[in-house]
Amino acid sequence: MGAGFDPTIANVARVYDYLLGGKDNFAVDRELGDQLLAAFPESAWIARQNREFAGRAVRYCAEQGVSQFLDIGSGLPNMSNVHQVARDVVPGARVVYVDNDKVAHSHTEALLTTSDGVAAILGDVRAPEQILADIRARRLLDLGKPFVVMMTAILHFITDEEKPEELVTVFKNAMPTGSFLVLTHATHDWQPEESERATRMYRRASAPLVTRSRIDIAALFRGLELAAPGLVRTSRWRPAEETTAEFSDLFGGVGRKP
């Protein structure tokens, strides 16, 4: 997370891009990515599952008739970007990509904001009121109508001291009835020792890794109605085809505001 560019520090967005097979990363990012892959060979699979979950969740929300999407911590453009998936269902869907990393923002602005209704802004999940104020001021979305807030693989880079549940609550309070929250988060429930090793490795990156329990992640959806099958591993949320993999991927869920 961190808006400044420092080529000597691995950036969590660029490491994620590397794990997905992207090209928008630097030697320091690839070094940490390779270390993660050596220690946890399933890391690339987990990254893909997160990305594929996000695509299925976007499609689901669009199929419920929602045509506005706010992607917070959007990272670097890769496969199946939000507006591309949403517009397969709702051709006029509006999407705002938000990231606090200037490199991610510039790539998104250059590559994705080439048509009306798609915008990219600099913003930090730790300042939710500012994100919402910018959207209102620039009339990028109509926040009086249902919209989707996407927070995939971002809150596990927010420390407890930064109060992630309060940050999410700001967005939930701004969401009209019929809006959705799409969220994924790393957990230590299945493999606590491996999770601790990953946490130590991320200490050299631009943001710390903070895994949480399913109970704590579920609390982020408080006040929302979880779509079936609920809060589950990303690979188990409405998959295109069933997987038998037993890797410890992220928890993911989609909650609707009643």
NORHUVEN-V432532 format. One record per pair of residues at least 24 apart in sequence whose C-alpha atoms are under 10 Angstrom apart, sorted by sequence separation. I is the first residue (numbers start at 1). J is the second residue. D is the distance in whole Angstrom. If there is no record, write none. Layout:
i:I j:J d:D
i:I j:J d:D
This chain:
i:19 j:43 d:7
i:20 j:44 d:6
i:55 j:79 d:9
i:56 j:80 d:10
i:58 j:82 d:7
i:62 j:86 d:6
i:65 j:89 d:9
i:66 j:90 d:8
i:67 j:91 d:9
i:68 j:92 d:9
i:69 j:93 d:8
i:70 j:94 d:9
i:71 j:95 d:7
i:72 j:96 d:8
i:73 j:97 d:8
i:74 j:98 d:6
i:75 j:99 d:6
i:92 j:116 d:9
i:93 j:117 d:7
i:94 j:118 d:6
i:95 j:119 d:6
i:96 j:120 d:6
i:97 j:121 d:6
i:98 j:122 d:6
i:99 j:123 d:5
i:100 j:124 d:5
i:117 j:141 d:9
i:186 j:210 d:8
i:187 j:211 d:5
i:188 j:212 d:6
i:189 j:213 d:6
i:229 j:253 d:8
i:230 j:254 d:7
i:231 j:255 d:9
i:19 j:44 d:5
i:20 j:45 d:8
i:55 j:80 d:7
i:57 j:82 d:10
i:58 j:83 d:9
i:59 j:84 d:10
i:61 j:86 d:8
i:62 j:87 d:8
i:63 j:88 d:10
i:64 j:89 d:10
i:65 j:90 d:8
i:67 j:92 d:7
i:68 j:93 d:6
i:69 j:94 d:6
i:70 j:95 d:6
i:71 j:96 d:6
i:72 j:97 d:6
i:73 j:98 d:6
i:74 j:99 d:6
i:75 j:100 d:9
i:76 j:101 d:9
i:92 j:117 d:7
i:93 j:118 d:8
i:94 j:119 d:8
i:95 j:120 d:8
i:96 j:121 d:7
i:97 j:122 d:9
i:98 j:123 d:6
i:99 j:124 d:6
i:100 j:125 d:8
i:185 j:210 d:9
i:186 j:211 d:5
i:187 j:212 d:5
i:188 j:213 d:6
i:189 j:214 d:7
i:228 j:253 d:9
i:229 j:254 d:9
i:230 j:255 d:8
i:18 j:44 d:9
i:19 j:45 d:8
i:20 j:46 d:9
i:21 j:47 d:10
i:54 j:80 d:9
i:55 j:81 d:8
i:58 j:84 d:10
i:59 j:85 d:6
i:60 j:86 d:9
i:62 j:88 d:9
i:63 j:89 d:7
i:67 j:93 d:5
i:68 j:94 d:5
i:69 j:95 d:5
i:70 j:96 d:5
i:71 j:97 d:5
i:72 j:98 d:5
i:73 j:99 d:5
i:74 j:100 d:9
i:75 j:101 d:8
i:92 j:118 d:10
i:97 j:123 d:9
i:98 j:124 d:8
i:99 j:125 d:8
i:100 j:126 d:10
i:125 j:151 d:9
i:149 j:175 d:8
i:185 j:211 d:7
i:186 j:212 d:7
i:187 j:213 d:5
i:188 j:214 d:9
i:189 j:215 d:10
i:227 j:253 d:7
i:228 j:254 d:8
i:16 j:43 d:9
i:17 j:44 d:10
i:19 j:46 d:9
i:20 j:47 d:6
i:21 j:48 d:9
i:51 j:78 d:9
i:52 j:79 d:9
i:54 j:81 d:9
i:55 j:82 d:7
i:58 j:85 d:7
i:59 j:86 d:6
i:62 j:89 d:6
i:63 j:90 d:8
i:66 j:93 d:8
i:67 j:94 d:6
i:68 j:95 d:6
i:69 j:96 d:6
i:70 j:97 d:6
i:71 j:98 d:6
i:72 j:99 d:6
i:73 j:100 d:7
i:74 j:101 d:10
i:75 j:102 d:10
i:76 j:103 d:8
i:77 j:104 d:8
i:81 j:108 d:10
i:98 j:125 d:9
i:147 j:174 d:10
i:148 j:175 d:8
i:185 j:212 d:8
i:186 j:213 d:8
i:187 j:214 d:7
i:226 j:253 d:7
i:227 j:254 d:6
i:228 j:255 d:9
i:16 j:44 d:9
i:19 j:47 d:6
i:20 j:48 d:6
i:51 j:79 d:8
i:52 j:80 d:8
i:54 j:82 d:8
i:55 j:83 d:10
i:57 j:85 d:10
i:58 j:86 d:6
i:59 j:87 d:9
i:61 j:89 d:10
i:62 j:90 d:6
i:66 j:94 d:10
i:67 j:95 d:8
i:68 j:96 d:8
i:69 j:97 d:8
i:70 j:98 d:7
i:71 j:99 d:9
i:72 j:100 d:9
i:73 j:101 d:9
i:75 j:103 d:9
i:76 j:104 d:5
i:77 j:105 d:9
i:84 j:112 d:9
i:146 j:174 d:10
i:147 j:175 d:7
i:155 j:183 d:9
i:156 j:184 d:9
i:157 j:185 d:9
i:185 j:213 d:9
i:186 j:214 d:9
i:226 j:254 d:6
i:227 j:255 d:6
i:18 j:47 d:10
i:19 j:48 d:8
i:20 j:49 d:10
i:51 j:80 d:8
i:55 j:84 d:9
i:56 j:85 d:8
i:57 j:86 d:10
i:58 j:87 d:10
i:59 j:88 d:8
i:60 j:89 d:9
i:75 j:104 d:5
i:76 j:105 d:8
i:83 j:112 d:8
i:125 j:154 d:8
i:126 j:155 d:10
i:146 j:175 d:7
i:147 j:176 d:8
i:152 j:181 d:10
i:154 j:183 d:9
i:155 j:184 d:8
i:156 j:185 d:6
i:157 j:186 d:9
i:185 j:214 d:9
i:187 j:216 d:9
i:225 j:254 d:8
i:226 j:255 d:4
i:227 j:256 d:7
i:17 j:47 d:9
i:51 j:81 d:9
i:55 j:85 d:6
i:56 j:86 d:10
i:59 j:89 d:7
i:74 j:104 d:8
i:75 j:105 d:8
i:76 j:106 d:9
i:77 j:107 d:7
i:78 j:108 d:10
i:82 j:112 d:10
i:83 j:113 d:10
i:125 j:155 d:9
i:144 j:174 d:9
i:145 j:175 d:8
i:146 j:176 d:5
i:147 j:177 d:9
i:148 j:178 d:9
i:149 j:179 d:8
i:150 j:180 d:8
i:151 j:181 d:8
i:152 j:182 d:7
i:153 j:183 d:7
i:154 j:184 d:8
i:155 j:185 d:6
i:156 j:186 d:6
i:187 j:217 d:8
i:224 j:254 d:9
i:225 j:255 d:5
i:226 j:256 d:6
i:16 j:47 d:7
i:20 j:51 d:9
i:48 j:79 d:10
i:54 j:85 d:10
i:55 j:86 d:9
i:58 j:89 d:10
i:59 j:90 d:9
i:62 j:93 d:8
i:73 j:104 d:9
i:74 j:105 d:9
i:76 j:107 d:7
i:77 j:108 d:6
i:81 j:112 d:8
i:143 j:174 d:7
i:144 j:175 d:8
i:145 j:176 d:6
i:146 j:177 d:6
i:147 j:178 d:8
i:148 j:179 d:6
i:149 j:180 d:6
i:150 j:181 d:6
i:151 j:182 d:6
i:152 j:183 d:5
i:153 j:184 d:5
i:154 j:185 d:7
i:155 j:186 d:9
i:156 j:187 d:9
i:186 j:217 d:9
i:224 j:255 d:5
i:225 j:256 d:5
i:226 j:257 d:9
i:16 j:48 d:10
i:73 j:105 d:10
i:75 j:107 d:9
i:76 j:108 d:6
i:77 j:109 d:10
i:126 j:158 d:8
i:143 j:175 d:7
i:144 j:176 d:6
i:145 j:177 d:8
i:146 j:178 d:5
i:147 j:179 d:5
i:148 j:180 d:5
i:149 j:181 d:5
i:150 j:182 d:5
i:151 j:183 d:5
i:152 j:184 d:5
i:153 j:185 d:5
i:154 j:186 d:9
i:185 j:217 d:7
i:221 j:253 d:9
i:223 j:255 d:9
i:224 j:256 d:5
i:225 j:257 d:6
i:75 j:108 d:8
i:77 j:110 d:10
i:98 j:131 d:8
i:125 j:158 d:9
i:143 j:176 d:8
i:144 j:177 d:10
i:145 j:178 d:8
i:146 j:179 d:4
i:147 j:180 d:7
i:148 j:181 d:6
i:149 j:182 d:6
i:150 j:183 d:6
i:151 j:184 d:7
i:152 j:185 d:7
i:153 j:186 d:7
i:184 j:217 d:9
i:218 j:251 d:9
i:221 j:254 d:8
i:222 j:255 d:9
i:223 j:256 d:9
i:224 j:257 d:5
i:225 j:258 d:7
i:74 j:108 d:9
i:77 j:111 d:8
i:83 j:117 d:9
i:145 j:179 d:8
i:146 j:180 d:8
i:147 j:181 d:9
i:148 j:182 d:7
i:149 j:183 d:8
i:150 j:184 d:9
i:151 j:185 d:9
i:152 j:186 d:10
i:183 j:217 d:9
i:217 j:251 d:8
i:218 j:252 d:10
i:221 j:255 d:6
i:223 j:257 d:7
i:224 j:258 d:7
i:76 j:111 d:10
i:77 j:112 d:8
i:83 j:118 d:7
i:217 j:252 d:9
i:218 j:253 d:9
i:220 j:255 d:10
i:221 j:256 d:9
i:222 j:257 d:10
i:223 j:258 d:8
i:82 j:118 d:10
i:83 j:119 d:10
i:126 j:162 d:7
i:143 j:179 d:10
i:214 j:250 d:10
i:217 j:253 d:10
i:221 j:257 d:9
i:126 j:163 d:9
i:183 j:220 d:9
i:214 j:251 d:7
i:126 j:164 d:8
i:128 j:166 d:10
i:129 j:167 d:9
i:132 j:170 d:9
i:183 j:221 d:9
i:213 j:251 d:9
i:214 j:252 d:10
i:96 j:135 d:8
i:125 j:164 d:9
i:128 j:167 d:6
i:132 j:171 d:8
i:181 j:220 d:10
i:182 j:221 d:9
i:211 j:250 d:10
i:212 j:251 d:10
i:126 j:166 d:10
i:127 j:167 d:8
i:128 j:168 d:8
i:131 j:171 d:10
i:181 j:221 d:8
i:126 j:167 d:7
i:128 j:169 d:9
i:129 j:170 d:7
i:125 j:167 d:7
i:126 j:168 d:9
i:128 j:170 d:7
i:129 j:171 d:8
i:132 j:174 d:8
i:125 j:168 d:9
i:127 j:170 d:10
i:128 j:171 d:7
i:181 j:224 d:8
i:96 j:140 d:7
i:180 j:224 d:8
i:181 j:225 d:10
i:182 j:226 d:10
i:95 j:140 d:8
i:96 j:141 d:8
i:129 j:174 d:9
i:157 j:202 d:10
i:179 j:224 d:9
i:180 j:225 d:9
i:181 j:226 d:9
i:74 j:120 d:9
i:94 j:140 d:8
i:95 j:141 d:8
i:125 j:171 d:10
i:178 j:224 d:10
i:180 j:226 d:9
i:187 j:233 d:10
i:94 j:141 d:7
i:177 j:224 d:10
i:180 j:227 d:10
i:184 j:231 d:9
i:186 j:233 d:10
i:94 j:142 d:10
i:159 j:207 d:9
i:172 j:220 d:10
i:183 j:231 d:9
i:184 j:232 d:9
i:185 j:233 d:10
i:68 j:117 d:9
i:69 j:118 d:10
i:70 j:119 d:10
i:71 j:120 d:9
i:72 j:121 d:10
i:73 j:122 d:10
i:157 j:206 d:9
i:158 j:207 d:8
i:159 j:208 d:8
i:172 j:221 d:9
i:184 j:233 d:9
i:185 j:234 d:9
i:70 j:120 d:10
i:72 j:122 d:10
i:73 j:123 d:8
i:157 j:207 d:6
i:158 j:208 d:7
i:159 j:209 d:8
i:160 j:210 d:8
i:172 j:222 d:9
i:173 j:223 d:10
i:184 j:234 d:7
i:25 j:76 d:9
i:72 j:123 d:8
i:73 j:124 d:8
i:156 j:207 d:9
i:157 j:208 d:6
i:158 j:209 d:8
i:159 j:210 d:6
i:165 j:216 d:9
i:169 j:220 d:8
i:172 j:223 d:8
i:183 j:234 d:10
i:24 j:76 d:7
i:72 j:124 d:8
i:73 j:125 d:7
i:95 j:147 d:10
i:98 j:150 d:10
i:156 j:208 d:8
i:157 j:209 d:5
i:158 j:210 d:7
i:159 j:211 d:9
i:160 j:212 d:10
i:165 j:217 d:9
i:168 j:220 d:7
i:169 j:221 d:9
i:172 j:224 d:9
i:23 j:76 d:10
i:24 j:77 d:9
i:72 j:125 d:7
i:94 j:147 d:9
i:95 j:148 d:9
i:96 j:149 d:10
i:97 j:150 d:10
i:156 j:209 d:6
i:157 j:210 d:6
i:158 j:211 d:10
i:164 j:217 d:10
i:167 j:220 d:9
i:168 j:221 d:9
i:169 j:222 d:9
i:195 j:248 d:10
i:22 j:76 d:9
i:24 j:78 d:9
i:155 j:209 d:9
i:156 j:210 d:5
i:157 j:211 d:9
i:165 j:219 d:7
i:166 j:220 d:9
i:168 j:222 d:10
i:169 j:223 d:9
i:194 j:248 d:10
i:22 j:77 d:9
i:23 j:78 d:9
i:154 j:209 d:10
i:155 j:210 d:8
i:156 j:211 d:6
i:165 j:220 d:6
i:22 j:78 d:7
i:72 j:128 d:10
i:155 j:211 d:9
i:156 j:212 d:8
i:164 j:220 d:8
i:165 j:221 d:9
i:191 j:247 d:9
i:21 j:78 d:9
i:22 j:79 d:9
i:155 j:212 d:10
i:165 j:222 d:9
i:190 j:247 d:9
i:191 j:248 d:7
i:17 j:75 d:8
i:20 j:78 d:8
i:21 j:79 d:10
i:190 j:248 d:6
i:16 j:75 d:8
i:17 j:76 d:7
i:20 j:79 d:9
i:72 j:131 d:9
i:189 j:248 d:9
i:190 j:249 d:9
i:13 j:73 d:9
i:16 j:76 d:9
i:17 j:77 d:8
i:188 j:248 d:9
i:13 j:74 d:9
i:14 j:75 d:8
i:17 j:78 d:7
i:70 j:131 d:10
i:156 j:217 d:10
i:187 j:248 d:8
i:13 j:75 d:5
i:14 j:76 d:7
i:70 j:132 d:10
i:155 j:217 d:10
i:186 j:248 d:9
i:187 j:249 d:8
i:188 j:250 d:9
i:12 j:75 d:9
i:13 j:76 d:7
i:186 j:249 d:7
i:187 j:250 d:6
i:185 j:249 d:9
i:186 j:250 d:5
i:187 j:251 d:7
i:70 j:135 d:10
i:155 j:220 d:10
i:184 j:249 d:10
i:185 j:250 d:5
i:186 j:251 d:6
i:184 j:250 d:6
i:185 j:251 d:5
i:186 j:252 d:9
i:183 j:250 d:10
i:184 j:251 d:5
i:185 j:252 d:7
i:82 j:150 d:9
i:183 j:251 d:8
i:184 j:252 d:4
i:185 j:253 d:9
i:183 j:252 d:6
i:184 j:253 d:7
i:70 j:140 d:10
i:182 j:252 d:8
i:183 j:253 d:6
i:184 j:254 d:9
i:70 j:141 d:8
i:182 j:253 d:6
i:183 j:254 d:7
i:1 j:73 d:8
i:68 j:140 d:10
i:69 j:141 d:8
i:181 j:253 d:8
i:182 j:254 d:5
i:183 j:255 d:9
i:68 j:141 d:7
i:181 j:254 d:6
i:182 j:255 d:7
i:1 j:75 d:9
i:67 j:141 d:10
i:68 j:142 d:8
i:180 j:254 d:7
i:181 j:255 d:5
i:182 j:256 d:9
i:68 j:143 d:9
i:180 j:255 d:5
i:181 j:256 d:7
i:74 j:150 d:8
i:179 j:255 d:8
i:180 j:256 d:4
i:181 j:257 d:8
i:68 j:145 d:8
i:69 j:146 d:9
i:70 j:147 d:7
i:71 j:148 d:8
i:72 j:149 d:7
i:73 j:150 d:8
i:74 j:151 d:8
i:75 j:152 d:10
i:178 j:255 d:10
i:179 j:256 d:6
i:180 j:257 d:6
i:25 j:103 d:10
i:67 j:145 d:9
i:68 j:146 d:7
i:69 j:147 d:6
i:70 j:148 d:6
i:71 j:149 d:6
i:72 j:150 d:6
i:73 j:151 d:7
i:74 j:152 d:8
i:75 j:153 d:10
i:178 j:256 d:6
i:179 j:257 d:5
i:180 j:258 d:9
i:24 j:103 d:9
i:66 j:145 d:9
i:67 j:146 d:8
i:68 j:147 d:5
i:69 j:148 d:5
i:70 j:149 d:5
i:71 j:150 d:5
i:72 j:151 d:6
i:73 j:152 d:8
i:74 j:153 d:9
i:75 j:154 d:9
i:177 j:256 d:8
i:178 j:257 d:5
i:179 j:258 d:8
i:24 j:104 d:9
i:66 j:146 d:6
i:67 j:147 d:7
i:68 j:148 d:6
i:69 j:149 d:6
i:70 j:150 d:6
i:71 j:151 d:7
i:72 j:152 d:8
i:73 j:153 d:8
i:74 j:154 d:9
i:176 j:256 d:10
i:177 j:257 d:5
i:178 j:258 d:6
i:65 j:146 d:9
i:66 j:147 d:6
i:67 j:148 d:8
i:68 j:149 d:9
i:69 j:150 d:7
i:70 j:151 d:9
i:71 j:152 d:8
i:72 j:153 d:10
i:73 j:154 d:6
i:175 j:256 d:10
i:176 j:257 d:7
i:177 j:258 d:5
i:65 j:147 d:10
i:66 j:148 d:7
i:72 j:154 d:8
i:73 j:155 d:9
i:175 j:257 d:7
i:176 j:258 d:9
i:24 j:107 d:9
i:172 j:256 d:10
i:173 j:257 d:9
i:62 j:147 d:10
i:172 j:257 d:8
i:13 j:99 d:10
i:61 j:147 d:9
i:62 j:148 d:9
i:14 j:101 d:10
i:61 j:148 d:7
i:13 j:101 d:8
i:12 j:101 d:10
i:14 j:103 d:9
i:11 j:101 d:9
i:13 j:103 d:10
i:14 j:104 d:8
i:58 j:148 d:8
i:13 j:104 d:8
i:57 j:148 d:10
i:58 j:150 d:9
i:57 j:150 d:9
i:3 j:99 d:9
i:4 j:100 d:9
i:5 j:101 d:8
i:54 j:150 d:8
i:2 j:99 d:10
i:3 j:100 d:5
i:4 j:101 d:7
i:5 j:102 d:7
i:54 j:151 d:9
i:153 j:250 d:8
i:1 j:99 d:8
i:2 j:100 d:6
i:3 j:101 d:4
i:4 j:102 d:7
i:5 j:103 d:7
i:54 j:152 d:7
i:152 j:250 d:10
i:153 j:251 d:10
i:1 j:100 d:6
i:2 j:101 d:6
i:3 j:102 d:6
i:4 j:103 d:9
i:53 j:152 d:9
i:54 j:153 d:10
i:152 j:251 d:10
i:153 j:252 d:9
i:1 j:101 d:6
i:2 j:102 d:9
i:3 j:103 d:8
i:152 j:252 d:8
i:1 j:102 d:10
i:3 j:104 d:9
i:51 j:152 d:8
i:152 j:253 d:10
i:3 j:105 d:10
i:50 j:152 d:7
i:51 j:153 d:9
i:50 j:153 d:8
i:150 j:254 d:9
i:149 j:254 d:10
i:47 j:153 d:9
i:148 j:254 d:10
i:149 j:255 d:10
i:148 j:255 d:10
i:148 j:256 d:9
i:69 j:179 d:10
i:146 j:256 d:10
i:68 j:179 d:9
i:69 j:180 d:9
i:70 j:181 d:10
i:71 j:182 d:9
i:146 j:257 d:9
i:66 j:178 d:8
i:69 j:181 d:10
i:65 j:178 d:9
i:66 j:179 d:7
i:64 j:178 d:9
i:65 j:179 d:10
i:66 j:180 d:9
i:64 j:179 d:10
i:64 j:180 d:10
i:61 j:178 d:10
i:61 j:179 d:9
i:3 j:122 d:9
i:61 j:180 d:7
i:3 j:123 d:9
i:61 j:181 d:9
i:3 j:124 d:9
i:61 j:182 d:9
i:2 j:124 d:9
i:58 j:180 d:10
i:1 j:124 d:8
i:57 j:180 d:10
i:1 j:125 d:9
i:57 j:181 d:10
i:58 j:182 d:8
i:57 j:182 d:7
i:57 j:183 d:9
i:54 j:182 d:8
i:53 j:182 d:10
i:54 j:183 d:8
i:53 j:183 d:10
i:54 j:184 d:9
i:53 j:184 d:9
i:50 j:183 d:10
i:51 j:184 d:10
i:50 j:184 d:7
i:50 j:185 d:9
i:16 j:153 d:10
i:13 j:153 d:10
i:46 j:186 d:10
i:13 j:154 d:9
i:12 j:154 d:9
i:12 j:157 d:9
i:1 j:154 d:9
i:40 j:194 d:8
i:39 j:194 d:9
i:1 j:157 d:8
i:1 j:158 d:9
i:40 j:197 d:10
i:39 j:197 d:9
i:40 j:198 d:9
i:39 j:198 d:8
i:36 j:197 d:10
i:36 j:198 d:7
i:39 j:201 d:10
i:35 j:198 d:10
i:36 j:201 d:8
i:35 j:201 d:8
i:36 j:202 d:9
i:60 j:227 d:10
i:32 j:201 d:8
i:32 j:202 d:8
i:57 j:227 d:10
i:32 j:204 d:9
i:32 j:205 d:8
i:29 j:205 d:9
i:28 j:205 d:9
i:60 j:238 d:9
i:53 j:233 d:9
i:54 j:234 d:9
i:57 j:237 d:9
i:53 j:234 d:6
i:56 j:237 d:8
i:57 j:238 d:9
i:52 j:234 d:8
i:53 j:235 d:7
i:56 j:238 d:7
i:50 j:233 d:9
i:51 j:234 d:9
i:52 j:235 d:8
i:53 j:236 d:9
i:54 j:237 d:10
i:56 j:239 d:8
i:49 j:233 d:9
i:50 j:234 d:6
i:53 j:237 d:7
i:56 j:240 d:9
i:49 j:234 d:6
i:50 j:235 d:8
i:52 j:237 d:10
i:53 j:238 d:8
i:48 j:234 d:10
i:49 j:235 d:6
i:53 j:239 d:8
i:48 j:235 d:9
i:49 j:236 d:9
i:52 j:239 d:9
i:53 j:240 d:10
i:46 j:234 d:9
i:49 j:237 d:10
i:52 j:240 d:9
i:46 j:235 d:8
i:12 j:202 d:8
i:15 j:205 d:9
i:45 j:235 d:10
i:49 j:239 d:10
i:11 j:202 d:10
i:10 j:202 d:9
i:10 j:203 d:10
i:11 j:204 d:9
i:12 j:205 d:6
i:13 j:206 d:9
i:61 j:254 d:9
i:10 j:204 d:7
i:11 j:205 d:6
i:12 j:206 d:6
i:13 j:207 d:10
i:60 j:254 d:9
i:61 j:255 d:10
i:9 j:204 d:7
i:10 j:205 d:5
i:11 j:206 d:5
i:12 j:207 d:7
i:57 j:252 d:10
i:61 j:256 d:9
i:8 j:204 d:10
i:9 j:205 d:6
i:10 j:206 d:6
i:11 j:207 d:8
i:12 j:208 d:9
i:57 j:253 d:8
i:58 j:254 d:10
i:8 j:205 d:9
i:9 j:206 d:6
i:10 j:207 d:9
i:12 j:209 d:9
i:53 j:250 d:10
i:57 j:254 d:7
i:8 j:206 d:10
i:9 j:207 d:10
i:54 j:252 d:9
i:50 j:249 d:8
i:53 j:252 d:8
i:54 j:253 d:10
i:6 j:206 d:9
i:45 j:245 d:10
i:49 j:249 d:8
i:50 j:250 d:7
i:53 j:253 d:9
i:54 j:254 d:10
i:5 j:206 d:10
i:46 j:247 d:8
i:48 j:249 d:10
i:49 j:250 d:8
i:50 j:251 d:9
i:4 j:206 d:10
i:45 j:247 d:9
i:46 j:248 d:8
i:47 j:249 d:8
i:50 j:252 d:8
i:3 j:206 d:9
i:42 j:245 d:10
i:46 j:249 d:5
i:47 j:250 d:9
i:1 j:205 d:9
i:2 j:206 d:6
i:43 j:247 d:9
i:45 j:249 d:8
i:46 j:250 d:7
i:1 j:206 d:6
i:2 j:207 d:7
i:42 j:247 d:7
i:43 j:248 d:10
i:1 j:207 d:6
i:41 j:247 d:10
i:42 j:248 d:9
i:43 j:249 d:9
i:1 j:208 d:9
i:40 j:247 d:10
i:42 j:249 d:9
